[in-house]
Amino acid sequence: MVRRSMGELIKKQRIEKGLSQSNLAEQIGITRQSISKWETNTSRPDYENLISLCEILDLPIDIIDDKKYIVEGSKKYE
């Protein structure tokens, strides 16, 4: 299993979808700087942005929670 921070997972999924930070930010209706802060674990998305983020990146809403690391390959991520 691979352990990733929330920011690492967001970045990985964004890149796999072929989106730039600006593209993703535009789809959510926020600034590119917000995406950068999420990816560097400087800040976290609020609930509304989290829902949009998970929809766009095809992640289940419970994948990103209050834990520091997300375990890929766990039942939550599969």
LODREN-765506 format. One record per residue: x, y, z of N, C-alpha, C, CB in turn; residue number from 0; residue in three letters; chain. Coordinates in nm, 2 decimals, padded with zeros to 4 digits. Glycine has a CB too. Layout:
REM residues N
{npx:X, npy:Y, npz:Z, capx:X, capy:Y, capz:Z, cpx:X, cpy:Y, cpz:Z, cbpx:X, cbpy:Y, cbpz:Z, n:NUM, res:Ala, chain:A}
...
REM end
This chain:
REM residues 78
{npx:00.08, npy:-00.12, npz:00.00, capx:00.00, capy:00.00, capz:00.00, cpx:00.09, cpy:00.12, cpz:00.00, cbpx:-00.10, cbpy:00.00, cbpz:00.12, n:0, res:Met, chain:A}
{npx:00.04, npy:00.23, npz:-00.07, capx:00.11, capy:00.35, capz:-00.08, cpx:00.04, cpy:00.45, cpz:00.02, cbpx:00.12, cbpy:00.40, cbpz:-00.22, n:1, res:Val, chain:A}
{npx:00.12, npy:00.52, npz:00.10, capx:00.07, capy:00.62, capz:00.19, cpx:00.10, cpy:00.76, cpz:00.12, cbpx:00.14, cbpy:00.62, cbpz:00.33, n:2, res:Arg, chain:A}
{npx:-00.01, npy:00.84, npz:00.11, capx:00.01, capy:00.97, capz:00.05, cpx:-00.06, cpy:01.07, cpz:00.14, cbpx:-00.05, cbpy:00.97, cbpz:-00.09, n:3, res:Arg, chain:A}
{npx:-00.01, npy:01.19, npz:00.14, capx:-00.08, capy:01.30, capz:00.21, cpx:-00.19, cpy:01.34, cpz:00.12, cbpx:00.02, cbpy:01.42, cbpz:00.24, n:4, res:Ser, chain:A}
{npx:-00.29, npy:01.42, npz:00.17, capx:-00.40, capy:01.46, capz:00.10, cpx:-00.35, cpy:01.54, cpz:-00.02, cbpx:-00.49, cbpy:01.55, cbpz:00.18, n:5, res:Met, chain:A}
{npx:-00.25, npy:01.63, npz:00.00, capx:-00.20, capy:01.71, capz:-00.11, cpx:-00.14, cpy:01.63, cpz:-00.22, cbpx:-00.10, cbpy:01.81, cbpz:-00.06, n:6, res:Gly, chain:A}
{npx:-00.06, npy:01.52, npz:-00.18, capx:00.00, capy:01.43, capz:-00.28, cpx:-00.11, cpy:01.36, cpz:-00.37, cbpx:00.09, cbpy:01.33, cbpz:-00.22, n:7, res:Glu, chain:A}
{npx:-00.22, npy:01.32, npz:-00.30, capx:-00.32, capy:01.25, capz:-00.37, cpx:-00.39, cpy:01.35, cpz:-00.47, cbpx:-00.43, cbpy:01.19, cbpz:-00.27, n:8, res:Leu, chain:A}
{npx:-00.42, npy:01.47, npz:-00.42, capx:-00.48, capy:01.57, capz:-00.51, cpx:-00.40, cpy:01.59, cpz:-00.64, cbpx:-00.51, cbpy:01.70, cbpz:-00.44, n:9, res:Ile, chain:A}
{npx:-00.27, npy:01.61, npz:-00.61, capx:-00.18, capy:01.64, capz:-00.73, cpx:-00.17, cpy:01.52, cpz:-00.82, cbpx:-00.04, cbpy:01.67, cbpz:-00.67, n:10, res:Lys, chain:A}
{npx:-00.16, npy:01.40, npz:-00.77, capx:-00.15, capy:01.28, capz:-00.85, cpx:-00.28, cpy:01.26, cpz:-00.93, cbpx:-00.14, cbpy:01.15, cbpz:-00.76, n:11, res:Lys, chain:A}
{npx:-00.39, npy:01.28, npz:-00.87, capx:-00.52, capy:01.26, capz:-00.95, cpx:-00.54, cpy:01.38, cpz:-01.05, cbpx:-00.64, cbpy:01.27, cbpz:-00.85, n:12, res:Gln, chain:A}
{npx:-00.50, npy:01.50, npz:-01.02, capx:-00.51, capy:01.61, capz:-01.11, cpx:-00.42, cpy:01.58, cpz:-01.23, cbpx:-00.46, cbpy:01.74, cbpz:-01.04, n:13, res:Arg, chain:A}
{npx:-00.30, npy:01.54, npz:-01.21, capx:-00.21, capy:01.51, capz:-01.32, cpx:-00.26, cpy:01.40, cpz:-01.41, cbpx:-00.07, cbpy:01.48, cbpz:-01.27, n:14, res:Ile, chain:A}
{npx:-00.31, npy:01.29, npz:-01.34, capx:-00.37, capy:01.18, capz:-01.42, cpx:-00.48, cpy:01.22, cpz:-01.51, cbpx:-00.41, cbpy:01.07, cbpz:-01.32, n:15, res:Glu, chain:A}
{npx:-00.56, npy:01.32, npz:-01.46, capx:-00.67, capy:01.37, capz:-01.54, cpx:-00.63, cpy:01.47, cpz:-01.65, cbpx:-00.77, cbpy:01.44, cbpz:-01.45, n:16, res:Lys, chain:A}
{npx:-00.50, npy:01.50, npz:-01.65, capx:-00.44, capy:01.59, capz:-01.75, cpx:-00.48, cpy:01.74, cpz:-01.72, cbpx:-00.49, cbpy:01.55, cbpz:-01.88, n:17, res:Gly, chain:A}
{npx:-00.50, npy:01.77, npz:-01.60, capx:-00.54, capy:01.91, capz:-01.56, cpx:-00.43, cpy:01.99, cpz:-01.50, cbpx:-00.66, cbpy:01.91, cbpz:-01.46, n:18, res:Leu, chain:A}
{npx:-00.42, npy:02.11, npz:-01.54, capx:-00.32, capy:02.20, capz:-01.47, cpx:-00.39, cpy:02.25, cpz:-01.34, cbpx:-00.28, cbpy:02.32, cbpz:-01.56, n:19, res:Ser, chain:A}
{npx:-00.31, npy:02.31, npz:-01.25, capx:-00.37, capy:02.37, capz:-01.14, cpx:-00.48, cpy:02.48, cpz:-01.18, cbpx:-00.26, cbpy:02.44, cbpz:-01.05, n:20, res:Gln, chain:A}
{npx:-00.45, npy:02.56, npz:-01.28, capx:-00.54, capy:02.66, capz:-01.33, cpx:-00.67, cpy:02.60, cpz:-01.38, cbpx:-00.47, cbpy:02.74, cbpz:-01.43, n:21, res:Ser, chain:A}
{npx:-00.66, npy:02.49, npz:-01.46, capx:-00.78, capy:02.42, capz:-01.51, cpx:-00.87, cpy:02.37, cpz:-01.40, cbpx:-00.74, cbpy:02.31, cbpz:-01.60, n:22, res:Asn, chain:A}
{npx:-00.81, npy:02.31, npz:-01.30, capx:-00.88, capy:02.25, capz:-01.19, cpx:-00.95, cpy:02.37, cpz:-01.11, cbpx:-00.79, cbpy:02.17, cbpz:-01.10, n:23, res:Leu, chain:A}
{npx:-00.87, npy:02.47, npz:-01.08, capx:-00.92, capy:02.59, capz:-01.01, cpx:-01.04, cpy:02.65, cpz:-01.08, cbpx:-00.81, cbpy:02.69, cbpz:-00.99, n:24, res:Ala, chain:A}
{npx:-01.03, npy:02.66, npz:-01.21, capx:-01.14, capy:02.72, capz:-01.29, cpx:-01.27, cpy:02.64, cpz:-01.28, cbpx:-01.10, cbpy:02.74, cbpz:-01.43, n:25, res:Glu, chain:A}
{npx:-01.25, npy:02.51, npz:-01.28, capx:-01.37, capy:02.42, capz:-01.27, cpx:-01.44, cpy:02.43, cpz:-01.13, cbpx:-01.33, cbpy:02.27, cbpz:-01.30, n:26, res:Gln, chain:A}
{npx:-01.36, npy:02.45, npz:-01.03, capx:-01.41, capy:02.46, capz:-00.90, cpx:-01.46, cpy:02.60, cpz:-00.87, cbpx:-01.30, cbpy:02.42, cbpz:-00.79, n:27, res:Ile, chain:A}
{npx:-01.40, npy:02.70, npz:-00.93, capx:-01.44, capy:02.84, capz:-00.91, cpx:-01.36, cpy:02.90, cpz:-00.80, cbpx:-01.58, cbpy:02.85, cbpz:-00.87, n:28, res:Gly, chain:A}
{npx:-01.23, npy:02.87, npz:-00.80, capx:-01.13, capy:02.92, capz:-00.70, cpx:-01.01, cpy:02.96, cpz:-00.77, cbpx:-01.10, cbpy:02.82, cbpz:-00.58, n:29, res:Ile, chain:A}
{npx:-00.91, npy:03.01, npz:-00.69, capx:-00.78, capy:03.05, capz:-00.75, cpx:-00.68, cpy:02.93, cpz:-00.77, cbpx:-00.72, cbpy:03.16, cbpz:-00.67, n:30, res:Thr, chain:A}
{npx:-00.59, npy:02.95, npz:-00.86, capx:-00.48, capy:02.85, capz:-00.87, cpx:-00.40, cpy:02.84, cpz:-00.75, cbpx:-00.39, cbpy:02.89, cbpz:-00.99, n:31, res:Arg, chain:A}
{npx:-00.39, npy:02.95, npz:-00.68, capx:-00.31, capy:02.95, capz:-00.55, cpx:-00.37, cpy:02.86, cpz:-00.45, cbpx:-00.30, cbpy:03.09, cbpz:-00.50, n:32, res:Gln, chain:A}
{npx:-00.51, npy:02.85, npz:-00.45, capx:-00.57, capy:02.76, capz:-00.35, cpx:-00.54, cpy:02.61, cpz:-00.38, cbpx:-00.73, cbpy:02.78, cbpz:-00.36, n:33, res:Ser, chain:A}
{npx:-00.54, npy:02.58, npz:-00.51, capx:-00.50, capy:02.44, capz:-00.55, cpx:-00.36, cpy:02.41, cpz:-00.50, cbpx:-00.51, cbpy:02.42, cbpz:-00.70, n:34, res:Ile, chain:A}
{npx:-00.27, npy:02.51, npz:-00.53, capx:-00.13, capy:02.49, capz:-00.49, cpx:-00.12, cpy:02.47, cpz:-00.33, cbpx:-00.05, cbpy:02.62, cbpz:-00.53, n:35, res:Ser, chain:A}
{npx:-00.19, npy:02.55, npz:-00.26, capx:-00.19, capy:02.53, capz:-00.11, cpx:-00.24, cpy:02.40, cpz:-00.07, cbpx:-00.27, cbpy:02.64, cbpz:-00.04, n:36, res:Lys, chain:A}
{npx:-00.34, npy:02.34, npz:-00.14, capx:-00.39, capy:02.21, capz:-00.10, cpx:-00.29, cpy:02.11, cpz:-00.13, cbpx:-00.52, cbpy:02.18, cbpz:-00.18, n:37, res:Trp, chain:A}
{npx:-00.22, npy:02.12, npz:-00.25, capx:-00.13, capy:02.02, capz:-00.29, cpx:00.00, cpy:02.02, cpz:-00.21, cbpx:-00.09, cbpy:02.04, cbpz:-00.44, n:38, res:Glu, chain:A}
{npx:00.03, npy:02.13, npz:-00.14, capx:00.15, capy:02.14, capz:-00.06, cpx:00.11, cpy:02.13, cpz:00.09, cbpx:00.22, cbpy:02.27, cbpz:-00.08, n:39, res:Thr, chain:A}
{npx:-00.02, npy:02.09, npz:00.11, capx:-00.07, capy:02.07, capz:00.25, cpx:-00.06, cpy:02.19, cpz:00.34, cbpx:00.01, cbpy:01.95, cbpz:00.32, n:40, res:Asn, chain:A}
{npx:-00.06, npy:02.31, npz:00.27, capx:-00.06, capy:02.44, capz:00.35, cpx:-00.20, cpy:02.47, cpz:00.40, cbpx:00.00, cbpy:02.55, cbpz:00.26, n:41, res:Thr, chain:A}
{npx:-00.30, npy:02.43, npz:00.32, capx:-00.44, capy:02.45, capz:00.36, cpx:-00.52, cpy:02.33, cpz:00.31, cbpx:-00.49, cbpy:02.59, cbpz:00.31, n:42, res:Ser, chain:A}
{npx:-00.64, npy:02.33, npz:00.35, capx:-00.73, capy:02.22, capz:00.31, cpx:-00.86, cpy:02.28, cpz:00.25, cbpx:-00.77, cbpy:02.13, cbpz:00.43, n:43, res:Arg, chain:A}
{npx:-00.92, npy:02.21, npz:00.15, capx:-01.04, capy:02.26, capz:00.09, cpx:-01.16, cpy:02.26, cpz:00.20, cbpx:-01.08, cbpy:02.18, cbpz:-00.03, n:44, res:Pro, chain:A}
{npx:-01.25, npy:02.36, npz:00.18, capx:-01.37, capy:02.36, capz:00.27, cpx:-01.46, cpy:02.25, cpz:00.21, cbpx:-01.44, cbpy:02.50, cbpz:00.27, n:45, res:Asp, chain:A}
{npx:-01.57, npy:02.23, npz:00.28, capx:-01.66, capy:02.12, capz:00.24, cpx:-01.71, cpy:02.13, cpz:00.10, cbpx:-01.77, cbpy:02.11, cbpz:00.34, n:46, res:Tyr, chain:A}
{npx:-01.76, npy:02.25, npz:00.06, capx:-01.81, capy:02.26, capz:-00.07, cpx:-01.71, cpy:02.24, cpz:-00.18, cbpx:-01.87, cbpy:02.40, cbpz:-00.09, n:47, res:Glu, chain:A}
{npx:-01.59, npy:02.29, npz:-00.16, capx:-01.48, capy:02.27, capz:-00.25, cpx:-01.43, cpy:02.13, cpz:-00.25, cbpx:-01.36, cbpy:02.36, cbpz:-00.22, n:48, res:Asn, chain:A}
{npx:-01.44, npy:02.06, npz:-00.14, capx:-01.40, capy:01.92, capz:-00.13, cpx:-01.50, cpy:01.83, cpz:-00.22, cbpx:-01.41, cbpy:01.87, cbpz:00.02, n:49, res:Leu, chain:A}
{npx:-01.63, npy:01.86, npz:-00.21, capx:-01.72, capy:01.79, capz:-00.29, cpx:-01.69, cpy:01.81, cpz:-00.44, cbpx:-01.87, cbpy:01.84, cbpz:-00.26, n:50, res:Ile, chain:A}
{npx:-01.67, npy:01.93, npz:-00.48, capx:-01.64, capy:01.96, capz:-00.62, cpx:-01.51, cpy:01.89, cpz:-00.66, cbpx:-01.62, cbpy:02.11, cbpz:-00.65, n:51, res:Ser, chain:A}
{npx:-01.41, npy:01.90, npz:-00.58, capx:-01.28, capy:01.84, capz:-00.60, cpx:-01.29, cpy:01.69, cpz:-00.62, cbpx:-01.18, cbpy:01.86, cbpz:-00.49, n:52, res:Leu, chain:A}
{npx:-01.36, npy:01.62, npz:-00.54, capx:-01.38, capy:01.48, capz:-00.55, cpx:-01.46, cpy:01.44, cpz:-00.67, cbpx:-01.45, cbpy:01.42, cbpz:-00.42, n:53, res:Cys, chain:A}
{npx:-01.56, npy:01.52, npz:-00.71, capx:-01.64, capy:01.49, capz:-00.83, cpx:-01.55, cpy:01.50, cpz:-00.95, cbpx:-01.76, cbpy:01.59, cbpz:-00.84, n:54, res:Glu, chain:A}
{npx:-01.47, npy:01.61, npz:-00.96, capx:-01.38, capy:01.63, capz:-01.08, cpx:-01.27, cpy:01.53, cpz:-01.09, cbpx:-01.32, cbpy:01.77, cbpz:-01.07, n:55, res:Ile, chain:A}
{npx:-01.21, npy:01.49, npz:-00.98, capx:-01.10, capy:01.40, capz:-00.98, cpx:-01.15, cpy:01.25, cpz:-00.96, cbpx:-01.01, cbpy:01.43, cbpz:-00.87, n:56, res:Leu, chain:A}
{npx:-01.28, npy:01.23, npz:-00.96, capx:-01.33, capy:01.09, capz:-00.95, cpx:-01.28, cpy:01.02, cpz:-00.82, cbpx:-01.30, cbpy:01.01, cbpz:-01.07, n:57, res:Asp, chain:A}
{npx:-01.29, npy:01.09, npz:-00.71, capx:-01.25, capy:01.04, capz:-00.58, cpx:-01.38, cpy:01.02, cpz:-00.49, cbpx:-01.14, cbpy:01.12, cbpz:-00.51, n:58, res:Leu, chain:A}
{npx:-01.39, npy:00.92, npz:-00.41, capx:-01.50, capy:00.91, capz:-00.32, cpx:-01.49, cpy:01.02, cpz:-00.21, cbpx:-01.51, cbpy:00.77, cbpz:-00.25, n:59, res:Pro, chain:A}
{npx:-01.59, npy:01.08, npz:-00.17, capx:-01.59, capy:01.19, capz:-00.08, cpx:-01.52, cpy:01.16, cpz:00.05, cbpx:-01.73, cbpy:01.25, cbpz:-00.05, n:60, res:Ile, chain:A}
{npx:-01.53, npy:01.03, npz:00.09, capx:-01.46, capy:00.99, capz:00.22, cpx:-01.32, cpy:00.96, cpz:00.21, cbpx:-01.54, cbpy:00.87, cbpz:00.28, n:61, res:Asp, chain:A}
{npx:-01.26, npy:00.98, npz:00.09, capx:-01.12, capy:00.95, capz:00.07, cpx:-01.03, cpy:01.05, cpz:00.14, cbpx:-01.08, cbpy:00.94, cbpz:-00.07, n:62, res:Ile, chain:A}
{npx:-01.08, npy:01.17, npz:00.15, capx:-01.00, capy:01.28, capz:00.21, cpx:-01.07, cpy:01.32, cpz:00.34, cbpx:-00.99, cbpy:01.41, cbpz:00.11, n:63, res:Ile, chain:A}
{npx:-01.00, npy:01.29, npz:00.45, capx:-01.06, capy:01.31, capz:00.58, cpx:-00.96, cpy:01.38, cpz:00.67, cbpx:-01.11, cbpy:01.18, cbpz:00.64, n:64, res:Asp, chain:A}
{npx:-00.98, npy:01.37, npz:00.80, capx:-00.89, capy:01.44, capz:00.89, cpx:-00.76, cpy:01.37, cpz:00.92, cbpx:-00.96, cbpy:01.46, cbpz:01.02, n:65, res:Asp, chain:A}
{npx:-00.74, npy:01.25, npz:00.86, capx:-00.61, capy:01.18, capz:00.88, cpx:-00.50, cpy:01.25, cpz:00.79, cbpx:-00.62, cbpy:01.03, cbpz:00.84, n:66, res:Lys, chain:A}
{npx:-00.38, npy:01.24, npz:00.84, capx:-00.27, capy:01.30, capz:00.77, cpx:-00.24, cpy:01.23, cpz:00.64, cbpx:-00.14, cbpy:01.31, cbpz:00.85, n:67, res:Lys, chain:A}
{npx:-00.25, npy:01.10, npz:00.64, capx:-00.22, capy:01.02, capz:00.52, cpx:-00.34, cpy:00.94, cpz:00.47, cbpx:-00.11, cbpy:00.93, cbpz:00.55, n:68, res:Tyr, chain:A}
{npx:-00.35, npy:00.92, npz:00.34, capx:-00.45, capy:00.84, capz:00.28, cpx:-00.37, cpy:00.72, cpz:00.24, cbpx:-00.52, cbpy:00.91, cbpz:00.16, n:69, res:Ile, chain:A}
{npx:-00.43, npy:00.60, npz:00.26, capx:-00.37, capy:00.48, capz:00.22, cpx:-00.44, cpy:00.43, cpz:00.09, cbpx:-00.38, cbpy:00.37, cbpz:00.33, n:70, res:Val, chain:A}
{npx:-00.36, npy:00.43, npz:-00.02, capx:-00.42, capy:00.38, capz:-00.15, cpx:-00.41, cpy:00.23, cpz:-00.14, cbpx:-00.34, cbpy:00.44, cbpz:-00.27, n:71, res:Glu, chain:A}
{npx:-00.52, npy:00.17, npz:-00.19, capx:-00.52, capy:00.03, capz:-00.19, cpx:-00.61, cpy:-00.02, cpz:-00.07, cbpx:-00.38, cbpy:-00.03, cbpz:-00.18, n:72, res:Gly, chain:A}
{npx:-00.65, npy:00.07, npz:00.01, capx:-00.74, capy:00.03, capz:00.12, cpx:-00.88, cpy:00.02, cpz:00.07, cbpx:-00.73, cbpy:00.14, cbpz:00.24, n:73, res:Ser, chain:A}
{npx:-00.97, npy:-00.03, npz:00.14, capx:-01.11, capy:-00.04, capz:00.10, cpx:-01.17, cpy:00.09, cpz:00.07, cbpx:-01.19, cbpy:-00.12, cbpz:00.20, n:74, res:Lys, chain:A}
{npx:-01.12, npy:00.20, npz:00.14, capx:-01.18, capy:00.33, capz:00.12, cpx:-01.14, cpy:00.38, cpz:-00.02, cbpx:-01.12, cbpy:00.43, cbpz:00.23, n:75, res:Lys, chain:A}
{npx:-01.02, npy:00.35, npz:-00.07, capx:-00.98, capy:00.40, capz:-00.19, cpx:-01.02, cpy:00.32, cpz:-00.31, cbpx:-00.83, cbpy:00.42, cbpz:-00.19, n:76, res:Tyr, chain:A}
{npx:-01.04, npy:00.19, npz:-00.29, capx:-01.07, capy:00.10, capz:-00.41, cpx:-01.21, cpy:00.13, cpz:-00.47, cbpx:-01.07, cbpy:-00.04, cbpz:-00.36, n:77, res:Glu, chain:A}
REM end
